[in-house]
Amino acid sequence: MANPNIVNVTSIYGTTWVQAVGTSATAIVTAASSTVVKLDALYVGNIDTSASYKITVDLYRSSVAYNILYQVSIPAGAGLDVLSKSIYLQEGDTLRLTADTASKLQAVASGEVISSA
């Protein structure tokens, strides 16, 4: 895993990622080879109108999951702003989401994909 130099970039693309959150850890964003992802926002919404559901968010690096949130409850019909500040994903890093129940939580992330290749 390299950490590309973001001073000499070849491209910067603003991107929005979306995902219906399932019960197994699934990537919403992955930093590909020769890229860094500056993740500016991550929102998770509960689309159920009668029950709360739990979300886990982790940064997966070198086969280790580092929890950002662990089983945080989102009330019925509510949303959660997960990031208070931007974070960078280095080449090979993955931001993963896991719910306690499938098809009840939806996520939207936005940021920039910065390429040095």
C-alpha positions as CSV (number, residue, x, y, z in Angstrom):
1,M,0.0,0.0,0.0
2,A,1.5,3.3,-1.1
3,N,0.5,6.8,0.0
4,P,0.5,8.7,-3.3
5,N,1.9,12.3,-3.2
6,I,-1.1,14.6,-3.6
7,V,1.0,17.6,-4.5
8,N,1.7,16.2,-8.0
9,V,-1.8,15.0,-9.0
10,T,-3.1,14.2,-12.5
11,S,-6.8,14.4,-11.6
12,I,-9.2,15.3,-8.9
13,Y,-12.8,14.1,-9.4
14,G,-15.7,15.0,-7.0
15,T,-17.7,11.9,-6.4
16,T,-20.8,10.7,-4.6
17,W,-21.2,7.1,-3.5
18,V,-24.5,5.5,-2.5
19,Q,-25.3,2.2,-0.8
20,A,-28.2,0.2,0.7
21,V,-26.5,-1.1,3.9
22,G,-26.6,-4.9,4.4
23,T,-25.7,-7.2,7.3
24,S,-22.2,-8.0,6.2
25,A,-19.4,-5.4,6.0
26,T,-19.5,-4.0,2.5
27,A,-17.4,-1.2,1.0
28,I,-19.0,2.1,0.1
29,V,-15.6,3.7,-0.9
30,T,-12.3,2.1,-1.8
31,A,-9.1,4.0,-2.7
32,A,-7.8,2.3,-5.9
33,S,-4.2,2.0,-6.9
34,S,-2.4,5.4,-7.3
35,T,-5.3,7.2,-5.6
36,V,-6.2,8.9,-2.4
37,V,-9.8,9.5,-1.5
38,K,-10.6,12.6,0.6
39,L,-13.9,11.7,2.2
40,D,-15.8,14.9,3.1
41,A,-19.2,13.5,4.2
42,L,-21.0,10.3,5.1
43,Y,-24.7,10.2,5.9
44,V,-26.7,7.2,6.9
45,G,-30.5,7.3,7.0
46,N,-33.0,4.9,8.4
47,I,-35.8,4.5,5.9
48,D,-38.1,2.5,8.3
49,T,-40.8,4.6,9.9
50,S,-41.3,2.5,13.0
51,A,-38.1,0.9,14.3
52,S,-34.5,1.9,15.1
53,Y,-31.6,0.1,13.4
54,K,-27.8,0.0,14.2
55,I,-24.9,0.9,11.9
56,T,-21.2,0.1,12.1
57,V,-18.7,2.0,10.1
58,D,-15.1,0.9,9.8
59,L,-11.9,1.8,7.9
60,Y,-10.4,-1.4,6.6
61,R,-6.7,-1.3,6.2
62,S,-4.2,-4.2,5.8
63,S,-6.8,-6.8,6.9
64,V,-7.7,-4.9,10.1
65,A,-11.0,-3.1,10.7
66,Y,-10.8,0.2,12.6
67,N,-14.2,1.2,13.9
68,I,-15.4,4.7,13.3
69,L,-18.8,3.9,14.7
70,Y,-19.8,0.6,16.4
71,Q,-23.5,-0.4,16.5
72,V,-24.8,3.1,16.8
73,S,-28.6,3.2,16.8
74,I,-30.4,5.4,14.2
75,P,-34.1,6.1,15.2
76,A,-36.9,5.5,12.8
77,G,-37.1,8.0,10.0
78,A,-33.9,9.7,11.1
79,G,-30.4,10.2,9.7
80,L,-26.9,10.3,11.1
81,D,-24.0,12.6,10.0
82,V,-21.1,10.2,10.6
83,L,-18.1,12.5,9.9
84,S,-17.4,15.7,11.6
85,K,-14.2,16.3,9.6
86,S,-12.8,15.0,6.4
87,I,-10.7,11.9,6.4
88,Y,-8.3,10.5,3.8
89,L,-8.3,6.9,2.5
90,Q,-4.9,5.8,1.3
91,E,-4.4,3.4,-1.6
92,G,-6.0,0.1,-0.7
93,D,-8.1,1.5,2.2
94,T,-11.8,0.7,2.3
95,L,-14.7,2.4,4.2
96,R,-17.2,-0.3,5.0
97,L,-20.7,-0.3,6.4
98,T,-22.6,-3.0,8.3
99,A,-26.2,-2.9,9.6
100,D,-28.0,-5.1,12.1
101,T,-30.9,-5.6,9.6
102,A,-30.7,-5.5,5.8
103,S,-32.5,-3.0,3.6
104,K,-33.4,-0.5,6.4
105,L,-30.4,1.8,6.2
106,Q,-29.1,3.8,3.3
107,A,-25.8,5.7,3.0
108,V,-24.5,8.6,0.9
109,A,-20.9,9.6,0.9
110,S,-19.2,12.4,-1.0
111,G,-15.6,13.4,-1.5
112,E,-12.7,13.7,-4.0
113,V,-10.8,10.9,-5.8
114,I,-7.3,12.3,-6.2
115,S,-5.1,10.4,-8.7
116,S,-1.3,10.6,-9.1
117,A,-1.2,8.2,-12.1
